[in-house]
Amino acid sequence: MRFCWIVIISLLVPTSLSAQAAVNVRAKILKEVLVDFERQAPAEVKAMNDSTIAAEVAAVVLSVHADVGQAVKKDDLLLELDPVDFQLNLKQAEANLASSQARLSQADAKLKRAKALGDNNYVSADELLERETDVMVFNAQIQANEVAVSVARRNLDKCTLTAPFDGVVVRRIAQVGNFVRNGDPLIAVTQIDQFELDAAIPDNQADEVMHTDSIRFESRGQSWPVELLRLSPVINSQGRTRQARFAFTAASPAVGRSGELVWRVGEGMLPSNLISHRNGLLGVFLLDEGKARFEPLPGAQEGRPVSVDLPATSYVITLGRERLQDGVSVYVQQ
């Protein structure tokens, strides 16, 4: 019996040692594992103009002609204020102007007679000066009354509020019958035909955006190509970011859409999850005639993809790397 056990053990030992020596791994050819390294930053589609239109005079809201969600064109009527008081002010200013014009006409006639009589010494120099002064005074009154008419007409025009641009009404504050004062907000309009993509780029990544050859806006599974318009040189002190504006180069999403700005930093790079750390070095395990070969990558950084200069026929070990050392025999699992 003792002899039989010795024979059995001697037969089992080589198989056990062989299984321990070869590590099961999986490998892929280099081109199948390379990726493009991309960064992301929060972004939002913003209108060029997003205006809250306020009252410029104190009056009662007479009527509202546009409500929330309604599309409007430039100069479309939005809202009317009660114009009666301003119509009366205009009539009064026009009447004052007409009165001063009539007085000027009378003063002109008196000055002409005084000059004619003065030639024959029938009018004193002081009386002639008085007539000339009257003409100058009434000329000044006319100028003041003309300004008053313009102001009254301008205030009357302010009772009619129109759209400053093509857009959509996004908020209505004014209610018919409400008394509003100068400066009170009445209605908000957002421009929809002119907009840009606004993004906050981390300061240490901003230069990448200026030199990338691939940049896009992604939101809810959709993607739109964009191009850089402006990059602010000012760094936000709180988030250490710089604001950037982009234009859509083809189709575009709706104003107010939020998502991510995505730009490519490098292409054909080895992903960070395939980089291993051995003996103080970062590198990648390659399949080399049944063995694992550790290839150091001098430019590698933990957690970041890295550019590699390896033969296109190289096979990269993708699974089972945890137990590998340089030169260890491996068994490629299909």
C-alpha positions in Angstrom: 0.0 0.0 0.0 2.8 2.4 0.8 4.3 1.9 -2.6 1.1 2.6 -4.4 0.6 6.0 -2.6 4.1 7.0 -3.6 3.4 6.3 -7.2 0.2 8.2 -7.2 1.8 11.3 -5.5 4.7 11.3 -8.0 2.3 11.3 -10.9 0.3 14.3 -9.5 3.1 16.6 -8.7 4.1 17.7 -12.2 0.5 18.6 -13.2 0.0 20.7 -10.0 3.3 22.6 -10.5 2.4 23.3 -14.2 -1.0 24.7 -13.2 0.5 27.0 -10.7 3.2 28.3 -13.1 0.8 29.3 -16.0 -1.6 32.2 -15.2 -4.9 32.3 -17.1 -5.2 35.6 -18.9 -7.0 37.3 -21.8 -5.4 39.4 -24.4 -6.4 41.7 -27.3 -4.4 43.1 -30.2 -3.2 46.6 -29.6 -5.6 48.5 -31.9 -8.6 46.9 -30.1 -7.8 48.4 -26.8 -6.6 51.9 -27.8 -9.1 54.7 -27.0 -9.5 58.5 -27.5 -8.8 60.4 -24.3 -11.6 63.0 -23.7 -12.5 65.5 -21.1 -15.8 66.9 -20.0 -17.1 70.2 -18.5 -20.7 71.3 -17.7 -22.3 73.4 -20.4 -25.6 75.1 -21.2 -27.2 76.6 -24.4 -27.8 80.3 -23.6 -29.6 82.9 -25.6 -27.7 86.0 -26.7 -30.5 88.1 -25.1 -32.8 87.2 -22.2 -34.6 90.4 -21.3 -37.1 91.3 -18.6 -39.0 94.3 -19.9 -39.9 96.9 -17.3 -42.3 99.8 -17.1 -40.7 103.2 -17.9 -43.7 105.2 -16.7 -46.2 104.9 -13.9 -49.6 103.8 -15.1 -52.3 101.1 -15.0 -51.9 98.0 -17.1 -54.5 98.3 -19.8 -54.0 95.0 -21.8 -51.6 92.2 -22.3 -51.1 90.8 -25.8 -48.5 88.0 -25.3 -48.4 85.3 -22.7 -46.0 82.6 -21.5 -44.8 80.2 -24.3 -46.0 82.5 -27.1 -43.5 83.2 -29.9 -43.2 86.9 -30.8 -41.4 88.8 -33.6 -39.4 91.9 -33.2 -41.7 95.0 -32.6 -44.8 92.8 -31.9 -47.1 94.4 -29.3 -46.6 92.8 -25.9 -48.4 95.1 -23.5 -50.3 98.4 -23.2 -50.5 100.8 -20.3 -53.3 103.3 -19.8 -52.3 106.3 -22.0 -54.9 108.9 -21.0 -52.8 110.9 -18.6 -49.9 111.0 -21.0 -52.2 112.0 -23.9 -53.4 115.0 -21.8 -49.8 115.9 -20.9 -49.0 115.9 -24.6 -51.9 118.2 -25.4 -50.9 120.6 -22.7 -47.3 120.7 -23.9 -48.5 121.3 -27.5 -50.8 124.1 -26.3 -47.9 125.8 -24.4 -45.8 125.5 -27.6 -48.5 127.1 -29.7 -48.9 129.9 -27.2 -45.2 130.7 -27.1 -45.1 130.6 -30.9 -48.0 133.2 -31.0 -46.2 135.4 -28.5 -43.0 135.3 -30.6 -45.0 136.3 -33.7 -46.4 139.3 -31.8 -42.9 140.2 -30.4 -41.4 140.0 -33.9 -44.1 142.4 -35.2 -43.5 144.9 -32.4 -39.7 144.7 -32.9 -40.1 145.5 -36.6 -42.3 148.6 -35.9 -39.9 149.7 -33.2 -37.0 149.5 -35.7 -38.9 151.4 -38.3 -39.8 154.2 -35.8 -36.3 154.1 -34.4 -34.9 155.1 -37.7 -36.8 158.4 -37.4 -36.0 158.8 -33.7 -39.6 158.1 -32.6 -38.5 155.2 -30.3 -35.8 155.3 -27.7 -32.8 152.9 -27.7 -34.1 151.4 -24.4 -37.5 150.6 -25.9 -35.9 149.1 -28.9 -33.7 146.9 -26.6 -36.8 145.8 -24.7 -38.5 144.7 -27.9 -35.3 142.7 -28.9 -35.2 141.1 -25.5 -38.9 140.0 -25.8 -38.1 138.2 -29.0 -35.2 136.3 -27.5 -37.3 135.4 -24.4 -40.1 133.9 -26.6 -37.5 132.1 -28.7 -36.2 130.4 -25.6 -39.7 129.6 -24.4 -40.4 127.9 -27.8 -37.3 125.8 -27.4 -38.3 124.7 -23.9 -41.9 124.0 -25.0 -40.6 121.9 -28.0 -38.6 119.8 -25.5 -41.7 119.4 -23.3 -43.7 118.2 -26.3 -40.9 115.7 -27.2 -40.9 114.4 -23.6 -44.7 114.1 -23.5 -44.7 112.3 -26.8 -42.0 109.9 -25.6 -43.8 109.2 -22.4 -47.0 108.4 -24.4 -44.9 106.0 -26.6 -43.8 104.2 -23.4 -47.3 103.1 -22.8 -46.9 100.7 -25.6 -44.4 97.9 -25.0 -43.1 95.9 -28.0 -40.8 92.9 -28.4 -37.1 93.9 -28.7 -36.2 90.8 -30.8 -37.6 87.6 -32.1 -38.2 85.3 -29.2 -40.5 83.5 -26.8 -42.3 84.9 -23.7 -41.0 83.0 -20.8 -42.5 84.9 -17.9 -45.4 87.3 -17.4 -45.5 89.5 -14.3 -48.0 92.2 -15.3 -51.8 91.7 -14.7 -54.5 93.8 -16.3 -55.7 96.5 -13.9 -52.5 96.6 -11.9 -50.8 99.9 -11.2 -47.1 99.7 -12.1 -44.3 102.1 -11.3 -41.3 103.1 -13.3 -38.9 100.2 -13.2 -41.4 97.5 -12.3 -40.8 94.2 -14.3 -43.7 93.4 -16.6 -42.8 90.6 -19.1 -39.7 88.5 -19.9 -38.7 87.5 -23.4 -35.9 85.0 -24.4 -34.3 85.2 -27.8 -34.4 81.9 -29.7 -32.7 82.7 -33.0 -29.3 83.7 -31.6 -27.6 81.7 -29.0 -24.3 80.2 -27.9 -23.0 77.3 -25.8 -21.6 78.4 -22.5 -19.2 76.2 -20.6 -17.1 76.5 -17.4 -13.6 75.0 -18.2 -11.2 74.2 -15.5 -8.3 76.6 -15.7 -5.6 73.9 -16.0 -7.5 72.4 -19.0 -8.5 75.6 -20.8 -5.6 75.5 -23.2 -6.6 72.1 -24.4 -9.9 73.4 -25.7 -8.1 76.0 -27.8 -6.0 73.3 -29.6 -8.3 70.3 -29.8 -9.5 69.0 -33.2 -12.7 67.4 -31.9 -15.2 69.2 -29.6 -18.9 68.6 -29.2 -21.9 69.2 -26.9 -23.6 66.1 -25.4 -27.0 66.0 -23.8 -29.5 63.2 -23.1 -27.8 60.8 -25.5 -27.5 63.3 -28.3 -24.5 65.1 -29.7 -23.8 68.4 -31.6 -20.5 69.6 -33.0 -19.3 73.0 -31.8 -16.4 75.4 -32.4 -14.8 77.8 -29.9 -15.7 81.5 -30.2 -14.3 83.0 -27.1 -12.3 81.9 -24.0 -12.2 84.3 -21.1 -8.8 85.2 -19.7 -10.3 85.8 -16.3 -10.3 82.9 -13.8 -13.2 82.4 -11.5 -11.9 82.6 -8.0 -14.3 80.1 -6.5 -14.3 77.3 -9.1 -10.9 78.1 -10.7 -12.7 77.9 -14.1 -12.7 80.1 -17.2 -15.9 80.8 -19.2 -15.9 79.7 -22.8 -18.5 80.3 -25.5 -19.0 78.1 -28.5 -21.1 78.2 -31.7 -22.9 75.2 -33.2 -21.6 74.3 -36.6 -24.7 72.3 -37.8 -28.0 71.6 -36.1 -28.5 72.8 -32.6 -30.5 72.0 -29.5 -33.1 74.2 -27.8 -32.1 77.2 -25.8 -31.7 76.3 -22.1 -30.6 72.7 -22.8 -27.8 71.6 -20.4 -25.3 68.9 -20.8 -21.6 68.3 -21.2 -18.9 69.9 -23.4 -16.6 67.0 -24.5 -13.3 67.6 -26.2 -10.6 65.2 -27.3 -7.2 65.5 -25.7 -5.5 62.6 -27.5 -6.3 59.7 -29.8 -5.0 56.1 -29.9 -4.1 56.0 -26.2 -3.8 53.1 -23.8 -6.6 53.4 -21.2 -5.7 53.8 -17.6 -7.2 50.5 -16.5 -4.6 48.6 -18.5 -1.7 50.3 -16.8 0.1 48.3 -14.1 2.5 49.2 -11.4 5.5 47.0 -10.9 8.8 47.7 -9.1 8.2 51.4 -8.9 7.4 51.7 -12.6 4.2 52.1 -14.6 3.8 50.0 -17.7 1.7 47.5 -19.6 1.8 43.7 -19.8 2.2 42.3 -23.3 1.8 38.7 -24.5 5.2 37.4 -25.7 5.5 33.8 -26.9 3.4 32.3 -24.0 4.9 34.7 -21.4 3.9 38.0 -19.9 6.3 40.8 -20.7 6.2 44.0 -18.6 6.7 47.0 -20.9 7.5 50.2 -19.0 5.7 53.4 -20.1 7.9 56.4 -19.2 5.1 59.0 -19.8 2.4 57.2 -17.9 0.5 58.6 -15.0 -1.9 56.7 -12.7 -5.5 57.2 -13.6 -4.8 58.8 -17.0 -4.5 57.3 -20.5 -1.1 57.4 -22.1 0.2 57.5 -25.7 2.2 54.3 -26.5 4.8 53.5 -29.2 4.3 49.8 -29.6 4.2 47.5 -32.7 0.7 47.3 -34.2 1.0 43.5 -33.8 1.4 43.6 -30.0 -1.1 41.8 -27.9 -2.1 43.5 -24.7 -3.1 41.4 -21.6 -6.4 42.8 -20.5 -7.5 40.3 -17.8 -5.5 38.4 -15.2 -2.8 41.2 -14.8 -3.1 41.3 -11.0 -1.0 38.1 -10.6 1.5 38.8 -13.3 5.2 39.5 -13.1 7.6 40.0 -15.9 8.5 36.7 -17.6 5.7 34.7 -16.0 4.2 31.9 -18.2 0.6 32.6 -19.2 -2.2 30.6 -20.6 -4.5 32.7 -22.9 -8.1 31.9 -22.2 -10.3 32.0 -25.3 
